[in-house]
Amino acid sequence: TACRAVEAKKKGVRVVDGKEIPWNLFSPKAPYKGSTISKETITTQSRLVNWETTHVVMRHDKNLPYLEGQSIGVIAPGPDKKGEVPAKIRLYSIASSAPGDDETYETVSLVVKRVVEVEGKGWCEYSNVALPDKEFPDATKVYRGVCSTHICDLKAGDEVLLTGPTGAEMLLPEDPTSNIIMLAT
């Protein structure tokens, strides 16, 4: 069944199917300053230019509660492809359950693939790095995703700007016996 979201009068809350859920507690203009706990590359290097996927755990100290199925925004320091600093918000589906990977309700996890496009090795419309690129010195165009690169380069202790949570389309049904089919790309 489809979830129906209704605006609530309470700030940071939205009513979905009669239940209050956390909603946009932090905005792009007033993000939460979290910190990185850990970042682990979970794929092995291959011949593909965009082979890297990381699992990042970030601390929010119970200030950014969320439900399974919601998303959070990350604001990279930039510049973005238009030269704006900081970069525009980028939404990511939350990978951890509501209690977080450590089950303290103080963390949120993302699984993020580093976006890398290289002319001659797949689609690459324009370049956003100084050439020659250290990894692809012969390429005439190299594009690196602004936010995915920021996230994949985080180290323990690094500050990260978070927004949200948002999203009601993928919330789990109340009935624990419901059948669920999930697909991801």
Summary of the structure (lengths in Angstrom):
residues: 185
radius of gyration: 18.2
end to end distance: 22.3
largest distance: 57.3
contacts: 512
relative contact order: 0.24
helix: 4%
strand: 33%
